[in-house]
Amino acid sequence: MPAEWERHEATWLTWPTNRTTWPGKLLKRVEEIYVQMIEALLPGEKVHLLVRDPKTAKAVSKRLNGRKYPLSRLIFHEVKTVDTWIRDYGPIFVKKTAVISRPKAEKSHKAEISRYARDDKNVAFTKWIFNAWGGKYSDLARDNGVVDRIGYLKHFKRLDTGIVMEGGSIDMNGLGTCITTEQCLLTKTRNPKFSKKDIEKILGKYFGVKKVIWLKEGIEGDDTDGHVDDITRFVGPRTIVTAVETDPKDKNHAILDENLRVLKQSSDQDKKPFRIIELPMPGRVGPARDDTSYTRLPASYANFYIGNKSVLFPVYGSRNDKRALSVIKGIFKQRNVISIECSALVYGLGSIHCVTQQQPA
């Protein structure tokens, strides 16, 4: 599985429609967030957008018409979904022979991607079982069948794993090292018969993983059982950005401090140490949902998405927004870091990375 900063052919999204996830006026605010994401991505890559019907596709096109980017790169797929979390139920793409990324790769994003480029026969996709984060939501678990209904994916070789896993639970450096959490991949509501060694073998088989870094837990309010894309991300082959909470009274303080300790003691697939960059947390964001048992929303700056030319960065109206944005801009100097207000999006218990999925070039 290539690293996220390696060149994409496209990004996949699902247009939001679920009024239980975003009740009242929140859904309109989330739709505007999607417009901003698409606007930011299209200058650098195609965007595949799942929509429920032609009427929705027409409405989205109308909202985007007249903007200063190639709208021809926006490709609609009429596929009914329950919700938008394509990172977790969608295809996870892999390459037969992944291109090794080097720091200089940040400077090589001038070439445009043709909408009609021939599909790379070396690109395939993996299909994992989606059980709605350990069986928490029976209605959302129906999105396990979304991949089967995307006709475009017939262009690629399909690898059915028969294993329960979500894309947000793993993060790769593209060279064989994966970061995940024990809380998520070892939970008994996913694959109860699998040991840590079993899971490492599975990650090696389907993603080419040689080394797994096991963090402990995810942040408070995360209904996914500790997805790693809310806490720790690779931003280079040996560079990691990880969330920290400086307030000792905050429940995330001890959790993230323990994960930082694990990272400092870890090494990559070649036994080389990592450069670790600390990223602040936004603190409490908005009111918690009253229809779940979670006491707060899982807002995190680590839930950003790396596109070909841009980085989509979530902000929440927090006093730490500017400081976190400065950290990310210092990392991605060759990409345009675009901040998007995501207080409405995270009300659905996820943010930007949760609703995106990259297709490698």
N, C-alpha and C positions, 0 to 999 in steps of 0.2 A: 504494500500500500504506500503510494508516494506521500511525501509530506505535503501539507496543505499549501505551503508557499511555492511548491513546484507548479509549473505552468498548467493552467486549466484549459480544457476545451469549452467547459460550460459550468454554470452553477444551477442546481435544481432547487426549486421552491414550490410550495403549495399555497395557493391563494386562501386566506383565512375566511371562514364562513361560520364557525361554531359559536353560537351565541351563549352557550353555557360556559365556554372557556372565557369569552369576552362579552359579558352582558351589557345591555344598554348602549351608551355612546362609546364604550370602549372599543367595540368592533370597528367603528369608523376610524378611530385613532390608530388602530393596528393596521388597517388598510393603508393609511397614509405612510406608516412605517415601511410597508412593503413597497410602495411607490418609491420611497427614498432609496431603499436597497437596490431595486431594479435600476434606477437612475445611476447609482454609483457603480454598478457592475457592468452595464452594457458597453461602455467605452472600451473595456478590456476583454470581454468574453461574451459568449452566448448565455442566455438565461432560458432554461426549460421551466415552464410554469404550469403546474397542474391546476385545472379549473373544472368546476362541476358541469358546466354546459356552455354552449356558444354565446349565450346572453352575457355570461360573466366575462368571457374572453373579449367580447365587443366592448363592454364597459371598461375593462382594464386598458384596452388599446386607446379608448377615447381619453382616458385620464392621462395617458403617457404621450399622446399625439402632440407634435410640435416641439418636443424637447430636443436638445442639441446632442443627440447621440443616435446611432443606427438602430432604429426600432425593428429593422428586419432581423435582428439577432434575437428578438424575443419570440420564443417558440411555445405555442400553447399545446397542451395535451388534455383532452377532455376525459378526465378520470375522476370518478366520485370518491371522495375521502371523508372521513369523519372529522379529522383535525389536520393541523399544519405541520406536525413534527417529523418532517421528512428525513432529518438527520437520523432518527431512530427507527423508522419503519421503511425507509427507502433503500435503494441499491447502494452498496458500498463498493466503489470501483477499485480495481487493482490492475497492475501491469505485469506482464510476463517478465519483462526486463525493465525495471525502473531506472530512470536516469538519475545519477547521483548528483545531488544539489551541492553547490559550492557558494560561498559568500558572494562571488561575482555575479551570481544569477540574479541578484536584485537589480542589476543594471541592464538586463536584457529583455525588456518588455515592449519593444517597439513594433514588432510584427503584429499585424491584424489577423484575426481568426476568421476564415471563410465559413459562412453558414453551411455551405455545401461541401465542406471538406470530407474526404473519404474517411470513414470510421477506421481507427487504428485496430488492426487485427490482434495486436498485442494487449489491448485493453479488454478486460472482462469485468463482471460484477458479481459480488457475493450476495446471496440472499440468506438472511438470518431470520429466525422466528421472533416476531414482535408480540409479546404478551402483555403490553401496556404496563411496563415497569413492575414486573413481578405480580401481575394479575390485579392491579389496583382498580382499573377501570374497564369493565366488560364492554362498554360501548366503543371505547377507543381501540380496544384490541382487534376490532374488525379491520383496522388499517393494516393488519398483517398481510392482507391480500392485495394491497395497492400495487405492489411490484408486478404482480401477475397481469394487471390490467393496463400496463404501459406498453403499448405496441412497439414504440421506438427501441425498447431494450432488447428486442429480438435481433438487433444488429450485433449484439455482443454475446460472447460465451457466458453462460450462467453457471455459477457454482453454488449449489444448494448445500448449506452446512448442516441443517437439521438441529441447530443449536440456538438457544435463546440469547440474544445480545442486541444492544442498541449502539448506533454510531457515536453517540455522545459519551459513551463509557470508555472510549479509547482515544489516545492521541499518539501520533507517530512522528519520528524524525526522518523517515524515508530511507534510513540506512539499516534498519533492523531493530530499533529500540522502541518499545511501547510503554506508555504510562497509563495506568488504570488505578482503580481503588479496590481494596478488599471488600468494602461495604457493598459495592455493586456486583462485581463478578462472582463473588463467593456467597451471595445471598441464596438461601434455600428456595426462594420462590422463582428462581430462574432455572438453574441446572443443578439440582440437589445432589446428584450422584458424582459430580465432578470435583476433583481436588484442584489445588492450585497448580500442580504439575500437569494435570489434564488440560486445564485451560491454557497454559503456556504452550502445550503441544498444538492445540487448536489454533491459537494465534500464529504459531509458526507455520502451520500448514496452509492457512488461507491468506495471511498477510506478510509472510516472509519474516516474521519476528524472531530475532535471536536472543533478545534480552527484554525482560519485563520488569519495570519498576512498579512495585506495589505500594501505593500510598494507602493511608488508613481510611478516613471518612471524608464525605463531602460536606457542604455547608448546610446550615440549618434552613429548613423550609423546602429543601430539594426533594420532591416526591419521586425522583428516579433512583433513590438509594445511593446517592453519591456519585453522580456523573463527573468525570474528570474535567470536562470542558467548562465547568463552573469554578475550577480551582487552579489548574495547572496546565500550561500549554507549551509545546515546542514552538519556538520562533526561529530556530536555526538548528543545524545538525547537532550541535552541542550547547545550544543556548535554550534555557527554559525560563519562562516567566511564570511566577506563582503568586497567588493571592495571599496576603497577610492581613491580619486584623490587629491593630495596635491597642485597642481598648480591652484591657484584661477582664472587664465585666461582660463583654460580648461573648456569647456562647461559641462563636466562630474562632475566637482567639486561640484557645487550646487546640482545637481541631487543626487549624491551619499552621500553627506552630509545630505540631507533630509532623505534619506533612513536609514542612520546610526542613526539619531535621533529617527525615528520610532522604530527601533530595540531596542534601549536602553530603550524605554518606554513600551516594549512588554513583555509578559510572555508566558509560554507554556500552555499546556492543563491542567496542575495542578496548574496554577497560580504561577509557579516558574520562576525567572528571568533567562536570558540566559548569558552564557559566550560569549562575542563577540570578535573575532579576526579580526583585520584589515589586508586587503590584498592590496598591491599597484596595480595600473593600469600600463600597459606598455606604455601609451601615444599613439601617432599616429604611426601606423604601415603601411608601404608600401604606394603606391599610391591608392587613392580611385578609385572605379570603375567608368568608364565613361558612363556606360549604366544604371545608376540609379540616383536618385535625392539625394542620401546620400553623404555627404561631406567627410566621413572617413569610414574606416573599423571597425567593432565592435569587436576589439581585447580585450580580457579580460583573466586574469589568473583564474578567477572563473569558467571558462568553462572546468574544469578537470573532470575526470571520476574515480570512486572508484571501482576497481576490487577486487577479492578475495585476491590476493597476491600482487597486484601492484596498484599504482595510476598513471594514464596517465595524465601528466601535460603539458599544452601548453606553449611554450616560443616563442618569436617573434624577437629575436635579439635586444632586448631593454636593456637599462642600468639597468632596474629594474628586469630583468630575475632572477639574482642570489638572490636578496632580496626576491622576491616572492617565489622562489623555497625553500629557507630556511624556510619560514613561513610554507609551506605545509609539508616539512620534519619534522618540529617540531610537527605537528599535527598527522601525520601518521607514528609513529615510528616503528610500527610492519609490515608495508608494504613497498615494494620497490617503491619509487617515481621515475618514469622514465620521464625525460623531453623530449619532442618531438617538434622540430621546426615546427611551424604551420603558418608561414606567408603565405604560399601558400594556406593552407586550409581555413584560415579566409578571403581570397579573395572572396570565395564563400558565405561570410556573415554568417559564423558559424565556430565553432571549435570542439574540441574533444567530449564534452558532447552532442553536437547537433547531432552527427552521431552515437551515441551508445544508447543501451537500455538494461537494465538488466532484466534477468528472474530469479526470486528468487528460491532458493532451496526448 
